[in-house]
């Protein structure tokens, strides 16, 4: 008798070949795909700059992000292209998900494998559902980690300029007023600073309860809406008047409310809402690659920059001219190479990489850059410019400092000038006057971008933007061409005199002119304008309004 463990599956052959049977081979089943990992990441209270370094790392590596508040711009900024985003707020039937259902959603995403990030507002373990969802992962055998986030409890008051503790006020009590059976006699006793959550609609009843518990009706109160974002607003009042003041301000959730003597310090410590361009919606009409530095500076001044490409950069129609110039550069045809834009550096570098060349090909050649930003791109490539204007950073400034050709000291009299197809001839003419031969080569073409979406066009013409920053004459022409003229109330800022002249030719009054043609100086000049406008309003005892808030129907006339 054969034991069960010794049985073999066989395949019978036809009758005439019955003696030639052989074992049936079977294929082993593929091992089960291991589950993914889940990171419960605190997204902070709203400002993306408050993300932790670990949170940024995990978002960049995420295959799936489960989030209740799906901010497309936020995810595009921190996640890789193609990341799967799962809505953690509602199910397929459109109904709000319970805590348990949300936990199942996270587990299901993890079982498919890959890196899952569960993004939660504030901190995952503080007034959030992170603990319940992490417990569900642990029960399902799914590895997870917790990445603490900056909590709105502390961050929002800090952004409002309201400390929670001082040398004299050492105690803080955090209260979610949505909870039932709150004992205000115990909560409001003493002089502890109170931080109230979910108090927007019930602040009147809460204030009365705190007063009944023994607090002075004149105790300072600060309620902040949309904290740490550029939509942040703060109402400072007292327990007795806070309800009426919040109603007048038409506040909506989410809000954080602070009750206590520390609120009085806001007058001195308010730093976020007093930024020079706080809340300003600023249009940045540049190519996306060029807009990042300008947008970052505007953002640091409190503005909300919106990048709308008006120019697209494309290769020249015929590459032969660039090919000959690159060959001449390598074979020693040129004494100088002059870069008049960052796009020119990019175009030449890309062509070098196509040919398998690198920065060593510039050995023995003098290199000029029109300004610090162009010089920075060259340095990143491994090339240190020999000439960068110390004065005006423009083609004119470069020409002012360009040395004349000297047949004794200059073995070669030729300059390679890679530029845009629409560049002016002033630099070429000036170099020729100084005795140089110039190979003026089209390295790239600038073409008008496609018109922006209808809401953007309407905002441009209707005064929805507080300012527009123009960085070249072509951005003026192209913006007007694809979207129309900015509204008369919109502040117009220009990077230099030539750009300002073009703006005026198109019927725009220039309000801000950068002291030098640099995007940082342009942003700083606009910030100074914003500061001056704010100071004038405060001195006059008027409300501080953004340009879009005080626009009029009167059309701005050109100077």
Secondary structure, DSSP 4 states (H G I P E B T S, - for coil): ---GGG---EEPPPGGGGGG-EEPP-PPPPPPPPP-EEEEEE-BSS-GGG--HHHHHHHHH-SEEEESS--HHHHHHHS-TT-EEEESSB-TTSPBPPHHHHHHHHHHHHHT-SEEEEEESBBTTBSSSHHHHHHHHHHTT--EEEE----HHHHHHHHTT--S--SS---EEEEETTSSS--HHHHT-TTPEEEEES-TTTHHHHHHHHHHTT--TT-EEEEEESTTSTT-EEEEEETTTHHHHHHHHT--SSEEEEESGGGGGHHHH--STTSTTTT-EEEE-S-HHHHHHHHHHHHHTT-EEEE---EEEE--S--HHHHHHHHHHHHT--SEEEE-SHHHHHHHHHHHHHTT--GGGGTT-EEEESSHHHHHHHHHHT---SEE-SS--SHHHHHHHPPPP-TTT-S--EEEEEEETT--SHHHHHHHHTT-EEEEEEEEEEEEPPPPPHHHHHHHHHT--SEEEE-SHHHHHHHHHHH-PPPTTSEEEESSHHHHHHHHHTT----EE-SSS-HHHHHHHHHHHHHHHHHHHHHTT-----GGGS--SSPPPP-
